[in-house]
Amino acid sequence: MVSWARCISTSKCTALMLKNGIVAGKKMRLYIRKSTFLLFFFASSAVLFYAFLGRYMLSGDIDFKFFADSLTYEKLYREAEFKTFSEMISWDSNYFGPLVILDVLGGDRVLVLFFNIMLTFISLWLVRVGGQYNWALFVFLLFLSPVTFSSLLSVNKEIISLLTISSLVAWLFRRHIGYLVLALVSSFFVRWQLSLFIIVVFLTFSSINPLHHQRALLLGLLLLSISVAYFFIGDQFVGVNSNADRGAAVDEGSGAYVFLNAAQRDGFYFLVFIPKALHAMYGLVFRIGNVFDLNDVYNNLIVTLHCLVAFVLFLIVFFRRRLKLSDDLVFIAIIYCSIFALTPIYSPRYFYPVFVLSCIVLARRSGTAGMLKMQAKFD
C-alpha cells in the first residue's frame, strides 16, 4: 500500500517525514514541494511585516512608503469619488480594479492583505505544469523583486496583473478557453492596454491568422500599425503627454525618454521601440544611487531594486540564449512591450508582467522545448 500522500510529479520536493505515524505497518510520509514551502514562507513574511510595520506605514504612523497608489485608491473609495463605471476608466487612468476590491472587502486592510495572498497562490497555481519547469526556482526569482512582496501588503493593480498574465500563460500551456476568458476579464481591472494585449495575443496565436507562424513579420506589422495609429490619434493622449512632460521637467534625467516620446509622436515609434522599451524597463539601473534617498522609498528603493533584479534576469535570459521568438513566452513578452512602451509616462512597474514571464523562462529546465504546444502533463 502506498503512503497516503506523495509527490505527484518528477520534480524535486522538500520531504517532511512524519516518523511517528504508521499506516498498515508503513511509515507515513508527507511531501511538501519546495515551491509551496517558499510561497508559504513569503506569505507568512508578508503577514508578519504587515502586523509589525505595514499597518503603521499605511496609517502614516511610520514614514516609510512601501506602496505606490494604495492610499489614493483608499481615499477615492472613502469619498465615493466616482458615480459611474465610465468615470473610473479613462485613457490615462483606471481605478476600477482597486475600487472594486475595496468595495467588496469593505475597505478592510487585513482582508486586502489575505485577498492579495490568495490571488498570488491562485496565480502561481495556474501556471504550474509538469517537470519541465523548476517551480521552486520560479517562486524564488519572482520574490527577488521587492515589487512582488510589496504587492501582497495593500491594494494595488500589480497583484491583479499577476493573475492576468498567469491566466494567459495557462492558456498557452493548455489552450483551454476558460483561461483566456479569465485573463481578459481580469485585465479590465488593471488597464485598457492590458486588455488590448490579451486580444492581440489571442489573434496572433489564432489559427485563422495566416501569419501566425511568421513571428518576425507579425511584430514588424504590429509596430508599424501602432506607429501609424498613434500618429493620427495622439491628440487623445494629450493629457498623458502633458503629465509626462511635466514629470520630465522636474526630473534630473538625461532627456533620453523625452526624445523617444517626441519621436513616437512624430510617427517613428517602430524605430525607437527597442531603446524605449529597454529604457522603460531598466533605465533606473543607471540611477542605482537613488536607493539611499528615502524621500520617496517606493520609487527610489523598491522600484529601482526591482529594475535591477529584472535587468539581471534579462541579461541571464539573453546570455543563456533563451531570448528567441520561437519561445511563446518571449514572444508574448515582446508583444506586451510593444503595447506598453507606447506610454509616455515613465513607470517601470507597468512592465511587471514581463518580469513574471522572464522568471518562467529562466525556470524552464535545460533541454526542454521553448514552444508550448506540447500536451501538458498536469501536476
C-alpha positions in Angstrom: 0.0 0.0 0.0 1.4 3.4 -1.0 1.8 6.2 1.5 -1.3 8.4 2.0 0.4 11.5 0.4 3.1 11.6 -2.2 4.8 13.8 -4.8 2.7 13.9 -7.9 5.4 15.0 -10.3 9.0 14.1 -11.0 10.3 17.4 -9.8 12.3 17.5 -6.6 10.3 18.1 -3.4 11.1 19.1 0.1 10.2 16.0 2.2 9.0 16.3 5.7 8.7 12.8 7.2 6.2 12.1 10.0 8.1 9.2 11.6 5.7 8.6 14.5 2.7 7.5 12.4 2.1 4.1 10.9 -0.4 3.1 8.2 -0.7 -0.6 7.5 2.7 -1.1 9.1 4.4 1.5 7.0 5.6 4.9 7.9 3.6 7.9 6.7 5.4 10.5 4.6 4.2 13.9 3.9 5.8 15.6 0.9 5.7 19.4 0.5 7.1 20.9 -2.7 9.9 23.4 -2.4 7.8 25.9 -4.4 4.9 25.6 -1.9 7.2 25.9 1.0 8.7 29.1 -0.4 5.3 30.5 -1.2 4.1 29.9 2.4 7.3 31.4 3.7 6.9 34.7 1.7 3.2 34.8 2.5 3.9 34.4 6.2 6.6 37.0 6.0 4.1 39.4 4.4 1.6 38.8 7.3 4.3 39.4 9.9 5.6 42.5 8.1 2.1 43.9 7.9 1.4 43.2 11.6 4.5 44.8 12.9 5.2 47.5 10.3 3.0 47.7 7.3 -0.2 48.8 9.0 1.6 51.6 10.7 3.1 52.7 7.4 -0.3 52.7 5.8 -1.8 54.8 8.6 1.1 57.3 8.4 2.5 56.5 11.9 5.7 55.4 10.3 7.0 57.5 7.4 8.0 54.6 5.0 6.0 54.3 1.8 6.3 50.7 0.5 3.3 51.2 -1.8 2.5 53.2 -4.9 -1.1 54.3 -5.2 -2.7 52.4 -2.3 -3.7 55.4 -0.3 -5.0 57.1 -3.4 -7.3 54.2 -4.0 -8.4 54.2 -0.4 -9.2 57.9 -0.4 -11.2 57.6 -3.6 -13.1 54.6 -2.1 -13.9 56.5 1.2 -15.0 59.6 -0.6 -17.1 57.7 -3.2 -15.5 60.0 -5.9 -16.9 58.1 -8.8 -20.6 57.6 -9.6 -20.4 55.7 -12.8 -18.3 53.0 -14.4 -17.1 55.3 -17.2 -15.7 57.8 -14.6 -13.4 55.1 -13.2 -11.8 54.2 -16.5 -10.2 56.6 -19.0 -7.3 56.8 -21.5 -4.8 57.7 -18.8 -6.1 56.1 -15.6 -8.1 53.1 -14.4 -9.3 52.9 -10.8 -11.8 50.2 -11.4 -9.9 47.1 -10.1 -8.7 48.6 -6.8 -12.0 50.2 -6.0 -14.0 47.0 -6.7 -11.6 45.1 -4.3 -12.0 47.8 -1.6 -15.8 47.8 -2.1 -16.1 44.0 -1.8 -13.8 43.8 1.2 -15.3 46.9 2.9 -12.0 48.7 2.8 -10.5 46.4 5.4 -6.8 46.4 5.0 -6.3 43.0 6.7 -8.8 41.4 4.3 -7.0 43.1 1.4 -3.7 41.5 2.6 -5.2 38.0 2.7 -7.0 38.6 -0.6 -3.7 39.5 -2.2 -2.0 36.4 -0.8 -4.9 34.2 -2.0 -4.7 35.8 -5.5 -0.9 35.1 -5.6 -1.5 31.4 -4.7 -4.1 31.1 -7.4 -1.9 32.9 -10.0 1.1 30.7 -9.4 -1.1 27.5 -9.3 -2.5 28.4 -12.7 0.9 28.3 -14.5 2.1 25.1 -13.0 2.6 22.2 -15.3 4.9 19.1 -15.3 8.6 18.6 -14.6 10.0 20.7 -17.5 9.9 23.7 -15.1 11.6 24.2 -11.8 8.8 25.9 -9.9 10.8 26.4 -6.7 13.2 28.5 -8.8 10.3 30.4 -10.4 8.9 31.4 -7.0 12.3 32.3 -5.7 13.0 34.5 -8.7 9.6 36.1 -8.6 10.1 37.2 -5.0 13.6 38.6 -5.7 11.7 41.6 -6.8 10.5 43.8 -3.9 7.5 44.8 -6.0 6.2 41.3 -5.7 6.5 41.4 -1.9 5.1 44.9 -1.6 2.1 43.9 -3.8 1.0 41.5 -1.1 0.6 44.2 1.5 -2.0 46.7 0.3 -4.5 47.3 -2.5 -2.8 47.6 -5.9 -3.0 46.7 -9.6 0.2 44.7 -9.9 -1.3 41.8 -8.0 -4.2 41.7 -10.5 -1.8 41.8 -13.4 -0.1 38.8 -12.0 -3.4 36.9 -12.2 -3.9 38.2 -15.7 -0.5 37.1 -17.0 -0.7 33.8 -15.2 -4.1 33.1 -16.8 -2.7 33.9 -20.2 0.3 31.6 -19.7 -2.1 28.9 -18.5 -3.9 29.3 -21.8 -0.7 29.0 -23.7 0.2 25.8 -21.8 -3.2 24.2 -22.0 -5.2 26.0 -24.8 -8.4 26.0 -22.7 -10.7 28.9 -23.5 -11.6 29.4 -19.8 -8.1 30.6 -19.0 -8.2 33.1 -21.8 -11.6 34.4 -20.6 -10.2 34.8 -17.1 -7.2 36.7 -18.5 -9.4 39.0 -20.5 -11.9 39.7 -17.7 -9.2 40.3 -15.1 -7.3 42.7 -17.4 -10.2 45.1 -17.3 -9.5 45.6 -13.6 -6.0 46.8 -14.4 -5.5 48.9 -17.6 -7.1 49.0 -21.0 -3.7 48.4 -22.6 -3.6 45.0 -20.8 -7.0 44.1 -22.3 -5.6 45.1 -25.7 -2.6 42.9 -25.1 -4.7 39.9 -24.4 -6.8 40.4 -27.5 -3.6 40.9 -29.7 -2.0 37.7 -28.3 -5.2 35.7 -29.0 -5.4 37.0 -32.6 -1.6 36.3 -33.0 -1.9 32.7 -32.0 -5.2 32.1 -33.6 -5.3 29.5 -36.5 -7.3 32.0 -38.6 -4.2 34.3 -38.6 -2.3 33.4 -41.8 0.9 34.9 -40.4 0.8 33.1 -37.0 4.0 31.1 -37.9 5.8 34.2 -39.2 6.5 36.0 -35.9 9.2 38.5 -37.0 6.9 39.7 -39.8 4.0 39.9 -37.3 5.9 42.0 -34.9 7.1 44.3 -37.7 3.5 44.8 -38.9 2.3 45.4 -35.3 4.9 48.1 -34.6 4.1 49.8 -37.9 0.4 49.7 -37.2 0.9 51.1 -33.7 3.2 53.9 -35.1 0.6 54.9 -37.6 -2.3 54.7 -35.2 -0.6 56.8 -32.5 0.4 59.4 -35.1 -3.2 60.0 -36.1 -4.9 59.6 -32.7 -2.1 61.1 -30.5 -4.4 64.0 -29.6 -6.4 61.6 -27.5 -3.4 61.3 -25.2 -2.7 65.0 -24.8 -3.3 64.8 -21.0 -0.9 61.8 -20.6 1.7 63.6 -22.7 1.4 66.8 -20.7 1.8 64.8 -17.4 4.9 63.1 -18.9 6.4 66.4 -20.0 5.8 68.0 -16.6 7.5 65.0 -14.9 10.4 65.2 -17.2 10.8 69.0 -16.5 11.4 68.3 -12.8 13.4 65.2 -13.3 17.2 65.2 -13.4 17.5 62.5 -16.2 19.4 62.6 -19.4 16.4 63.6 -21.5 16.5 60.3 -23.5 13.0 59.4 -22.6 11.7 62.8 -23.7 13.5 62.4 -27.0 12.0 58.9 -27.5 8.5 60.3 -26.7 8.9 63.1 -29.3 10.0 60.6 -32.0 7.0 58.5 -31.1 4.6 61.4 -31.5 6.1 62.1 -34.9 5.2 58.5 -36.1 8.6 56.9 -35.6 7.7 54.5 -32.7 8.7 51.5 -34.8 12.3 52.9 -34.9 12.6 53.8 -31.2 10.6 50.8 -29.8 13.6 48.8 -28.7 15.6 51.6 -26.9 12.4 52.9 -25.4 11.2 49.5 -24.1 14.6 48.8 -22.6 14.8 52.3 -21.1 11.3 52.0 -19.6 12.0 48.6 -18.0 15.6 49.0 -16.9 16.5 52.7 -17.1 16.6 53.1 -13.3 19.5 50.7 -13.1 21.7 53.7 -14.1 20.4 55.6 -11.1 21.0 52.9 -8.5 22.4 55.5 -6.1 18.8 56.6 -5.5 18.2 53.7 -3.2 19.9 55.7 -0.5 17.4 58.6 -1.0 14.5 57.7 1.3 12.4 60.7 0.5 10.5 58.5 -1.9 11.0 55.0 -0.7 8.7 53.2 -3.1 10.2 54.7 -6.3 13.8 55.2 -5.2 14.2 51.9 -3.3 11.5 49.4 -4.2 11.1 50.2 -7.9 14.8 50.8 -8.5 15.7 47.4 -6.9 13.0 45.8 -9.0 14.6 47.3 -12.2 18.0 46.0 -11.1 16.6 42.4 -10.5 14.6 42.5 -13.7 17.7 43.7 -15.7 19.9 40.9 -14.2 17.3 38.3 -15.2 17.1 39.8 -18.7 20.8 39.5 -19.1 20.7 35.9 -17.9 17.9 35.1 -20.4 20.0 36.8 -23.2 23.3 35.2 -22.5 21.7 31.8 -22.0 20.3 32.2 -25.5 16.7 32.0 -24.4 15.7 35.3 -26.0 14.1 33.7 -29.0 11.0 34.5 -31.0 10.3 30.8 -31.2 9.7 30.8 -27.5 6.0 31.6 -26.8 6.7 33.3 -23.5 9.4 35.5 -25.0 7.2 36.3 -28.0 4.2 37.4 -25.9 6.6 39.4 -23.7 7.7 41.4 -26.8 4.1 41.9 -27.8 3.4 43.2 -24.3 6.4 45.6 -24.6 5.2 46.9 -28.0 1.9 47.9 -26.4 3.1 49.3 -23.1 6.3 51.0 -24.2 3.9 53.3 -26.1 3.0 55.1 -22.8 4.8 58.5 -22.4 4.7 58.0 -18.6 7.9 56.6 -17.2 6.7 53.8 -14.9 8.8 50.6 -14.8 6.2 48.8 -12.7 3.9 48.8 -15.8 6.2 46.1 -17.1 5.9 43.8 -14.1 4.2 41.1 -16.2 7.3 41.0 -18.4 9.4 40.3 -15.3 7.0 37.4 -14.4 7.4 35.9 -17.9 11.2 36.2 -17.6 11.1 34.3 -14.3 9.1 31.5 -16.0 11.6 31.4 -18.9 14.5 31.0 -16.6 12.7 28.3 -14.6 12.5 26.1 -17.6 14.9 23.2 -17.3 17.7 23.0 -19.8 17.0 20.9 -22.8 13.2 21.4 -22.9 11.5 22.9 -25.9 10.7 26.6 -26.0 7.4 26.1 -27.7 4.4 25.4 -25.5 2.3 23.4 -27.9 3.0 20.1 -26.1 0.3 18.2 -24.3 0.9 19.3 -20.7 1.0 16.7 -18.0 -0.6 18.5 -15.1 0.5 18.3 -11.5 
